[in-house]
Amino acid sequence: MAKIRLKYLPVAGILVLLCIIGYFLVKTGFQKGKGLDLEAILPDAGLTVKNFHYSEDTLVLDADEGTYSQDKQRVTLVNFHLKLEPLNSPSMEIKGEQAEWDRGLKVISLRGNLQGYSNNGYGIFTENLTYEQKDGALKTDEHVRITGPFFSVNGKGLLCYPERQRFKIISDITALIEKGSLI
């Protein structure tokens, strides 16, 4: 037998390696342009932002963290601070644990130990609120407590229009008026 020259061994090794790679590519059904479908694996993955901030004419929205959906239409916020600044009305600030903002529908769903204060001395306390940007309404079907300079009202359900300075508690109303405040 003829002696294999040592200088051809590296070339032979590379050819064997290429044959093995080719075999596994053909075996797994490799197709050009096809890879992992990340949308199928992580359907709701999006961009996460620390110290989230958004502002427009009548609202300012801040959060410790904001995560955008893939289509950038929904934002999930953690430890948020929403400031409503209606025209010709007192501003209102609402703080809570979590918010879901649908940018297309212009609806912000707030939840988790919500505490809202207006700059003229009124407060709103509840677990869930929905702010509809189109009509400027705060709504909930949950238990709510509203405080003012001379009263406290508890009830179930709320419809509030900060710009009009009007609110309506839907049912189970209990009011406490401080003595001497109506005189």
SEPA-598033 format. One line per 4 residues: their letters; for each residue x, y, z of N, C-alpha, C, O, CB. Coordinates in steps of 0.05 Angstrom, whole numbers, plus 5000, padded with zeros to 4 digits. Glycine has a CB too. Example, Ala and Ser with C-alpha at 12.3 -4.5 7.8 and 13.67 -1.06 7.14 Angstrom:
SEPA-598033
as> 5264/4886/5156/5246/4910/5156/5264/4934/5156/5285/4934/5169/5226/4911/5181 | 5257/4955/5142/5273/4979/5143/5258/5001/5157/5268/5023/5161/5282/4988/5114
END
This chain:
SEPA-598033
maki> 5016/4977/5000/5000/5000/5000/5017/5025/5000/5040/5026/5011/4981/5000/5024 | 5006/5044/4988/5020/5069/4986/5018/5084/5012/4997/5083/5025/5010/5086/4963 | 5039/5097/5018/5040/5112/5043/5025/5139/5039/5031/5153/5020/5069/5116/5052 | 5007/5146/5058/4992/5171/5056/5011/5192/5067/5023/5190/5089/4965/5170/5073
rlky> 5014/5213/5051/5031/5234/5060/5018/5250/5082/4994/5254/5082/5039/5252/5036 | 5033/5258/5102/5023/5272/5125/5013/5300/5118/4996/5311/5133/5045/5275/5146 | 5022/5312/5096/5012/5338/5090/4983/5339/5080/4971/5360/5080/5030/5350/5068 | 4972/5315/5072/4944/5314/5063/4924/5308/5086/4900/5309/5082/4941/5292/5042
lpva> 4934/5301/5109/4916/5294/5132/4899/5318/5141/4875/5313/5146/4933/5285/5155 | 4909/5343/5143/4891/5365/5150/4868/5370/5130/4846/5375/5138/4907/5390/5154 | 4874/5367/5105/4854/5371/5084/4833/5349/5086/4809/5354/5083/4867/5371/5055 | 4842/5324/5090/4823/5302/5093/4806/5306/5118/4782/5299/5117/4839/5275/5095
gilv> 4817/5316/5140/4802/5321/5164/4780/5342/5159/4758/5339/5169/4820/5330/5187 | 4787/5363/5145/4767/5384/5139/4745/5372/5121/4722/5379/5126/4780/5408/5125 | 4751/5356/5102/4731/5344/5084/4712/5326/5100/4688/5326/5095/4744/5328/5061 | 4723/5310/5118/4707/5293/5135/4688/5310/5153/4665/5303/5156/4724/5274/5153
llci> 4698/5331/5164/4682/5349/5180/4660/5362/5164/4637/5363/5174/4700/5371/5193 | 4665/5371/5140/4645/5383/5122/4623/5362/5115/4600/5369/5113/4657/5394/5097 | 4632/5337/5111/4612/5316/5104/4594/5311/5128/4570/5307/5124/4627/5290/5097 | 4605/5311/5152/4588/5307/5176/4568/5330/5180/4545/5325/5185/4606/5304/5201
igyf> 4577/5355/5176/4559/5378/5178/4538/5376/5157/4514/5381/5163/4575/5404/5176 | 4545/5370/5133/4526/5368/5111/4505/5346/5117/4481/5350/5112/4540/5361/5085 | 4514/5323/5127/4496/5302/5134/4474/5311/5154/4451/5306/5150/4511/5278/5145 | 4482/5325/5175/4463/5334/5196/4445/5356/5185/4422/5358/5193/4478/5343/5220
lvkt> 4455/5373/5168/4438/5394/5156/4417/5382/5139/4393/5390/5140/4455/5414/5139 | 4424/5362/5123/4404/5348/5106/4384/5332/5124/4360/5332/5118/4418/5329/5086 | 4394/5319/5144/4378/5303/5162/4357/5320/5177/4334/5311/5180/4395/5288/5182 | 4364/5344/5185/4346/5361/5200/4327/5378/5182/4311/5393/5192/4361/5380/5219
gfqk> 4330/5375/5156/4313/5389/5138/4319/5419/5136/4301/5435/5135/4284/5386/5147 | 4344/5425/5136/4353/5453/5134/4342/5466/5108/4344/5455/5086/4384/5455/5134 | 4330/5490/5112/4320/5505/5089/4331/5533/5092/4331/5545/5113/4289/5505/5088 | 4340/5543/5070/4352/5570/5070/4331/5591/5078/4309/5590/5068/4364/5577/5042
gkgl> 4339/5609/5097/4321/5630/5106/4303/5622/5128/4289/5639/5140/4304/5639/5083 | 4302/5597/5136/4285/5588/5158/4302/5584/5182/4324/5572/5181/4270/5561/5151 | 4293/5594/5204/4307/5591/5230/4286/5589/5251/4264/5579/5247/4326/5615/5235 | 4293/5598/5275/4274/5597/5297/4252/5618/5293/4258/5641/5284/4289/5602/5323
dlea> 4228/5611/5298/4205/5630/5296/4202/5643/5324/4187/5632/5341/4179/5616/5286 | 4215/5665/5329/4214/5678/5355/4186/5687/5362/4179/5688/5386/4233/5701/5356 | 4170/5695/5342/4143/5704/5348/4126/5681/5360/4109/5686/5377/4130/5715/5323 | 4131/5657/5350/4116/5634/5361/4126/5627/5389/4110/5618/5406/4119/5610/5342
ilpd> 4152/5630/5394/4163/5623/5420/4156/5643/5441/4148/5636/5463/4194/5619/5418 | 4159/5669/5434/4154/5691/5453/4133/5710/5441/4141/5732/5431/4180/5707/5459 | 4108/5703/5440/4088/5719/5426/4083/5747/5438/4076/5765/5423/4062/5704/5426 | 4087/5750/5464/4082/5776/5476/4107/5791/5483/4106/5812/5496/4065/5773/5501
aglt> 4130/5781/5474/4155/5795/5481/4157/5821/5467/4149/5824/5444/4179/5777/5473 | 4168/5841/5481/4171/5867/5469/4194/5881/5483/4211/5869/5496/4145/5883/5472 | 4194/5907/5481/4215/5923/5492/4208/5930/5521/4186/5939/5527/4219/5949/5475 | 4228/5927/5539/4224/5935/5567/4241/5959/5573/4265/5960/5566/4231/5912/5586
vknf> 4229/5980/5585/4242/6005/5591/4242/6010/5621/4221/6008/5634/4228/6028/5575 | 4265/6016/5632/4266/6024/5660/4260/6054/5661/4266/6069/5642/4294/6018/5673 | 4249/6064/5683/4242/6092/5687/4226/6103/5664/4233/6122/5651/4268/6109/5690 | 4203/6089/5658/4185/6096/5636/4174/6124/5641/4167/6131/5663/4163/6075/5634
hyse> 4172/6140/5619/4160/6167/5620/4145/6172/5594/4156/6167/5572/4182/6189/5626 | 4120/6182/5597/4105/6190/5573/4089/6215/5581/4078/6216/5604/4086/6167/5563 | 4087/6234/5564/4070/6257/5570/4057/6267/5544/4068/6265/5522/4086/6280/5583 | 4033/6279/5548/4019/6293/5526/4004/6316/5539/4009/6322/5563/3999/6273/5511
dtlv> 3986/6329/5525/3973/6353/5534/3961/6350/5562/3965/6367/5579/3952/6361/5515 | 3945/6330/5567/3929/6328/5591/3938/6306/5611/3926/6302/5632/3901/6324/5585 | 3960/6291/5604/3968/6271/5623/3998/6266/5622/4011/6271/5602/3954/6244/5617 | 4009/6257/5645/4037/6249/5647/4036/6222/5660/4023/6218/5681/4054/6271/5664
ldad> 4051/6203/5649/4051/6176/5659/4080/6167/5663/4096/6167/5645/4037/6157/5639 | 4087/6161/5688/4113/6152/5696/4111/6124/5709/4090/6118/5721/4128/6172/5715 | 4132/6108/5707/4132/6082/5720/4161/6073/5724/4179/6082/5711/4116/6061/5703 | 4164/6055/5744/4191/6044/5748/4200/6027/5724/4223/6027/5716/4191/6026/5773
egty> 4180/6014/5711/4186/5997/5688/4162/5996/5669/4139/5994/5679/4194/5968/5697 | 4167/5997/5644/4146/5994/5623/4154/5974/5603/4177/5974/5593/4140/6021/5610 | 4136/5956/5596/4141/5935/5576/4121/5938/5553/4097/5935/5557/4140/5907/5588 | 4132/5943/5529/4115/5945/5505/4110/5917/5494/4127/5900/5495/4129/5963/5484
sqdk> 4086/5914/5482/4080/5889/5468/4095/5890/5441/4106/5911/5434/4049/5885/5464 | 4095/5868/5427/4109/5867/5401/4098/5888/5381/4113/5900/5366/4107/5839/5389 | 4072/5892/5381/4060/5911/5363/4061/5940/5373/4051/5958/5360/4031/5903/5356 | 4072/5944/5397/4076/5970/5409/4049/5984/5415/4049/6009/5420/4092/5988/5391
qrvt> 4027/5970/5416/4001/5981/5421/3993/5979/5451/3976/5994/5460/3979/5968/5404 | 4005/5960/5465/3999/5956/5493/4025/5960/5509/4046/5951/5501/3986/5929/5498 | 4022/5973/5532/4044/5977/5550/4036/5968/5578/4015/5976/5588/4054/6007/5551 | 4052/5951/5591/4048/5942/5618/4067/5958/5636/4091/5958/5631/4052/5911/5621
lvnf> 4057/5971/5657/4072/5988/5674/4073/5977/5702/4053/5966/5712/4061/6017/5674 | 4096/5980/5716/4099/5971/5743/4106/5995/5760/4123/6011/5753/4122/5949/5745 | 4092/5998/5783/4095/6020/5801/4092/6047/5786/4112/6061/5783/4122/6019/5816 | 4068/6053/5778/4063/6076/5761/4055/6100/5777/4047/6099/5800/4042/6069/5740
hlkl> 4056/6123/5763/4047/6148/5774/4034/6163/5750/4048/6171/5731/4070/6166/5787 | 4007/6166/5751/3992/6179/5730/3984/6207/5740/3971/6209/5761/3968/6162/5721 | 3990/6227/5724/3981/6254/5731/3962/6264/5709/3970/6266/5686/4005/6274/5735 | 3937/6270/5716/3917/6280/5698/3916/6310/5701/3913/6321/5724/3889/6268/5703
epln> 3919/6325/5680/3919/6354/5681/3897/6365/5662/3904/6375/5641/3947/6365/5673 | 3872/6362/5670/3850/6372/5653/3851/6403/5650/3861/6417/5668/3823/6364/5665 | 3842/6412/5628/3841/6441/5623/3821/6454/5642/3799/6444/5646/3834/6448/5594 | 3828/6477/5654/3811/6492/5672/3800/6477/5696/3778/6483/5705/3788/6504/5656
spsm> 3814/6457/5705/3806/6441/5728/3831/6433/5745/3853/6434/5734/3790/6415/5719 | 3827/6426/5770/3850/6418/5786/3862/6392/5775/3847/6375/5765/3841/6414/5816 | 3888/6389/5778/3901/6365/5769/3896/6342/5789/3890/6347/5813/3931/6369/5764 | 3901/6317/5780/3897/6294/5798/3921/6275/5793/3929/6271/5770/3870/6280/5792
eikg> 3931/6264/5814/3953/6245/5812/3944/6218/5824/3932/6217/5846/3978/6255/5827 | 3949/6197/5809/3941/6170/5818/3966/6152/5818/3981/6152/5798/3919/6158/5800 | 3971/6139/5840/3994/6120/5842/3983/6092/5847/3962/6089/5860/4013/6129/5866 | 3997/6072/5836/3989/6045/5840/4011/6025/5833/4033/6033/5826/3964/6039/5824
eqae> 4005/6000/5835/4025/5979/5830/4028/5971/5801/4050/5965/5792/4017/5955/5847 | 4005/5970/5786/4007/5960/5759/3987/5974/5741/3965/5981/5750/4004/5930/5758 | 3994/5978/5715/3976/5990/5696/3979/5976/5669/4001/5967/5662/3981/6020/5694 | 3957/5974/5654/3957/5964/5627/3947/5986/5609/3924/5995/5613/3940/5937/5624
wdrg> 3962/5995/5591/3955/6018/5574/3952/6008/5545/3971/5999/5533/3976/6041/5575 | 3927/6010/5535/3922/6003/5507/3923/6029/5491/3904/6045/5492/3894/5989/5503 | 3945/6034/5477/3949/6059/5463/3929/6063/5440/3922/6085/5433/3978/6061/5453 | 3921/6041/5427/3902/6043/5405/3874/6052/5414/3862/6069/5402/3900/6017/5391
lkvi> 3865/6039/5436/3838/6046/5447/3839/6070/5465/3818/6081/5471/3828/6022/5462 | 3863/6079/5473/3866/6101/5491/3853/6096/5518/3837/6112/5528/3856/6127/5479 | 3858/6072/5529/3847/6064/5555/3870/6054/5573/3887/6039/5564/3826/6041/5551 | 3871/6064/5597/3891/6056/5617/3877/6042/5640/3860/6054/5654/3908/6081/5627
slrg> 3883/6016/5644/3872/6001/5666/3892/6001/5689/3914/5992/5686/3865/5972/5657 | 3883/6012/5712/3900/6015/5735/3892/5995/5757/3868/5990/5760/3899/6045/5746 | 3911/5984/5771/3904/5966/5793/3926/5964/5813/3949/5970/5808/3898/5938/5781 | 3918/5955/5837/3937/5950/5858/3941/5973/5877/3958/5990/5873/3963/5943/5847
nlqg> 3925/5975/5899/3928/5995/5920/3929/6023/5908/3948/6038/5912/3953/5989/5936 | 3908/6031/5893/3908/6057/5880/3902/6079/5900/3884/6077/5916/3887/6057/5858 | 3918/6100/5898/3914/6124/5915/3916/6148/5897/3936/6153/5884/3936/6125/5938 | 3893/6163/5895/3892/6186/5878/3887/6211/5894/3870/6211/5913/3872/6183/5857
ysnn> 3901/6233/5888/3897/6258/5902/3895/6281/5882/3910/6282/5863/3921/6263/5922 | 3876/6298/5886/3874/6322/5870/3888/6345/5885/3892/6344/5909/3844/6330/5863 | 3896/6366/5870/3911/6387/5883/3892/6407/5898/3901/6427/5909/3927/6403/5863 | 3866/6401/5898/3847/6417/5914/3836/6401/5939/3816/6409/5950/3824/6427/5897
gygi> 3850/6380/5947/3844/6367/5972/3826/6342/5971/3818/6333/5992/3832/6386/5989 | 3820/6331/5948/3804/6307/5946/3821/6283/5941/3842/6284/5929/3783/6310/5924 | 3811/6259/5950/3826/6234/5946/3807/6212/5937/3784/6211/5944/3840/6227/5972 | 3818/6193/5922/3804/6170/5912/3821/6146/5920/3846/6146/5915/3798/6170/5881
ften> 3809/6125/5932/3823/6101/5940/3807/6077/5931/3784/6074/5938/3828/6101/5971 | 3820/6058/5917/3807/6034/5907/3828/6014/5898/3852/6020/5900/3787/6041/5884 | 3819/5991/5887/3838/5971/5877/3840/5971/5847/3861/5964/5836/3830/5944/5887 | 3819/5979/5833/3819/5979/5804/3805/6004/5793/3784/6013/5804/3804/5954/5793
ltye> 3817/6016/5773/3805/6039/5759/3811/6037/5729/3832/6026/5722/3815/6066/5771 | 3794/6047/5713/3799/6049/5684/3797/6078/5676/3777/6091/5682/3779/6031/5668 | 3818/6088/5663/3817/6116/5653/3814/6115/5623/3831/6105/5609/3843/6132/5661 | 3792/6126/5613/3786/6128/5585/3794/6155/5575/3781/6175/5582/3756/6122/5578
qkdg> 3816/6157/5560/3827/6183/5551/3808/6198/5533/3807/6223/5534/3853/6178/5537 | 3792/6184/5517/3775/6198/5498/3754/6216/5511/3751/6239/5503/3760/6178/5480 | 3741/6205/5533/3721/6222/5546/3730/6232/5574/3715/6245/5588/3695/6206/5550 | 3755/6225/5581/3766/6236/5606/3753/6224/5631/3751/6238/5651/3764/6265/5607
alkt> 3744/6199/5630/3729/6188/5652/3745/6167/5667/3759/6151/5655/3703/6175/5642 | 3742/6167/5694/3753/6146/5711/3729/6129/5719/3709/6139/5728/3768/6158/5736 | 3732/6102/5716/3710/6084/5722/3720/6060/5737/3743/6050/5734/3696/6075/5696 | 3703/6049/5755/3708/6024/5768/3681/6012/5777/3662/6026/5782/3727/6028/5792
dehv> 3681/5986/5781/3658/5971/5792/3665/5962/5820/3649/5949/5834/3650/5948/5775 | 3690/5967/5830/3700/5958/5855/3692/5977/5878/3681/5999/5873/3730/5955/5854 | 3698/5969/5902/3694/5986/5926/3712/6010/5923/3735/6008/5915/3701/5970/5952 | 3702/6034/5930/3717/6059/5927/3712/6076/5951/3690/6076/5963/3709/6073/5901
ritg> 3732/6092/5959/3729/6112/5980/3739/6138/5969/3760/6140/5957/3745/6104/6006 | 3722/6159/5973/3729/6186/5964/3729/6204/5989/3710/6203/6005/3709/6197/5942 | 3750/6219/5992/3753/6237/6014/3754/6266/6004/3764/6271/5982/3777/6230/6032 | 3745/6284/6021/3746/6313/6014/3753/6329/6039/3757/6317/6060/3720/6322/6001
pffs> 3753/6355/6036/3760/6372/6059/3740/6369/6083/3748/6374/6106/3760/6401/6050 | 3715/6361/6077/3696/6360/6099/3679/6334/6098/3659/6333/6113/3678/6384/6098 | 3687/6314/6082/3670/6290/6080/3687/6266/6073/3710/6268/6064/3648/6294/6060 | 3675/6242/6076/3686/6217/6066/3662/6200/6056/3642/6198/6070/3702/6202/6089
vngk> 3665/6189/6032/3643/6173/6021/3655/6146/6012/3676/6144/5999/3630/6187/5996 | 3641/6125/6021/3648/6097/6012/3625/6086/5996/3602/6093/6000/3653/6079/6037 | 3632/6069/5977/3611/6056/5961/3623/6037/5941/3647/6031/5941/3595/6077/5946 | 3605/6027/5924/3614/6008/5904/3608/6020/5876/3586/6028/5870/3600/5980/5907
gllc> 3629/6021/5860/3627/6032/5833/3631/6062/5832/3623/6076/5851/3599/6025/5821 | 3644/6071/5811/3650/6100/5809/3650/6108/5780/3660/6093/5763/3677/6106/5822 | 3639/6131/5775/3642/6145/5749/3650/6173/5755/3636/6189/5768/3614/6144/5733 | 3674/6181/5747/3686/6206/5754/3696/6220/5729/3710/6208/5713/3709/6203/5775
yper> 3690/6246/5727/3700/6263/5705/3716/6285/5718/3705/6306/5726/3676/6275/5688 | 3743/6282/5720/3760/6302/5733/3757/6330/5720/3759/6350/5734/3789/6293/5733 | 3754/6331/5694/3753/6357/5681/3728/6372/5689/3728/6397/5691/3754/6354/5650 | 3706/6358/5693/3680/6371/5701/3678/6373/5731/3659/6385/5741/3657/6355/5690
qrfk> 3696/6361/5746/3696/6360/5775/3670/6348/5785/3658/6358/5804/3699/6389/5786 | 3663/6325/5773/3639/6311/5780/3646/6281/5784/3662/6270/5770/3616/6314/5759 | 3632/6269/5804/3635/6241/5808/3608/6229/5817/3592/6243/5829/3657/6234/5828 | 3605/6203/5812/3581/6189/5820/3589/6162/5830/3602/6147/5816/3560/6187/5796
iisd> 3580/6156/5855/3584/6129/5865/3558/6114/5860/3536/6123/5865/3590/6130/5896 | 3561/6090/5849/3538/6075/5838/3520/6062/5859/3496/6065/5857/3548/6054/5819 | 3531/6049/5879/3514/6035/5899/3528/6032/5926/3552/6038/5928/3506/6007/5888 | 3513/6022/5946/3523/6017/5973/3537/6041/5984/3560/6039/5994/3541/5993/5972
ital> 3525/6064/5983/3537/6089/5991/3535/6094/6021/3514/6091/6033/3525/6113/5977 | 3558/6101/6033/3559/6109/6061/3575/6135/6062/3598/6136/6053/3572/6087/6079 | 3562/6156/6073/3576/6182/6074/3580/6191/6103/3563/6186/6121/3559/6203/6059 | 3602/6204/6107/3609/6215/6133/3615/6244/6129/3635/6251/6115/3632/6200/6147
iekg> 3599/6262/6141/3603/6291/6138/3612/6301/6165/3600/6295/6186/3578/6305/6128 | 3634/6316/6165/3645/6327/6190/3626/6347/6203/3613/6363/6189/3672/6339/6185 | 3624/6346/6229/3606/6363/6244/3614/6393/6240/3638/6400/6242/3607/6356/6274 | 3595/6409/6234/3599/6438/6230/3608/6446/6203/3612/6470/6198/3619/6447/6250
sli> 3612/6427/6184/3622/6434/6158/3600/6445/6139/3606/6458/6120/3635/6410/6145 | 3574/6439/6145/3552/6449/6128/3541/6475/6138/3523/6486/6125/3530/6427/6128 | 3550/6486/6160/3539/6511/6171/3553/6534/6159/3547/6557/6166/3541/6511/6201
END
